[in-house]
Amino acid sequence: MSYKDKDFVTGQEFCKILNISNSTLYRWIKSGKIKAIRISDRANSPVRIPTTEIDRLLIEGGAANQEEL
């Protein structure tokens, strides 16, 4: 199943699709570069990222090959 068939992906799926590290993902979330939804109020709770964020990053300059946007 392609990510395009979903509305949201997990943090792990997002990292795999864009070939980035988990620390980069959370740095991007913290800085506001990507939108994410936390599953609960806990600071270390899992996140879900809208698949539209993947498309946006890829369109904005091939984020799959960049460490920083």
N, C-alpha and C positions, 0 to 999 in steps of 0.2 A: 504494500500500500504506500503510495506516494504521500508526502507531507501535504500536497495540494488537495488531497481528499479529506483533510482534517481542518478544523477551525483553530486548534491549538496543538502545540507539541510540548513535550517535556524539555527540561533543561538539557538532559542527556541527548535527546534527539536533535535539538537545536545545535549543540556543539558538534555533533557528528555531521550534520548537513553542511555546516559552514566551516568545518575543520578548524575549530578553535578550542582552546582549553576551557575548562570549567571556571578557572579564575578570570579569564577574559570575559566570559559570559556575565559573571556577577559584577565585574567592574563596569561593563556596559550598562547593566541594569541600574547600578548605584549612580552612575553619572547621567542617566536619563537617555542614553543613546538608543536604547530599545525599551519597549513597553513589555512588562511582564506582570503576571498575576500570582500572588502567593496563595497557596492552598489554605493556610491558616494564619493566625496573627503572630505565630512564633517567628523569630528572626531567622531561624535555619529551616523553615518549612520549604517543601518543594515548590517550584514555580512552573507555570505554564505560560508559553509565549505564543501570541497569535501568529499564525502562519503568514499573515500579511507583513509581519516584521522581516521575515526571511526574504520575501520578494523585494521589499523596500531596500534592504541592505545590499542585495545582489545588484539591483538597478543602480544604486548610488555609487558603484565603483568596484564591484567584485570583492566584497568584504570577506569572501571565503579565503582569499589569499593575503589579507591584511590583518595585522595584530591590532592596530588602532584605526578608528575611523577619523 
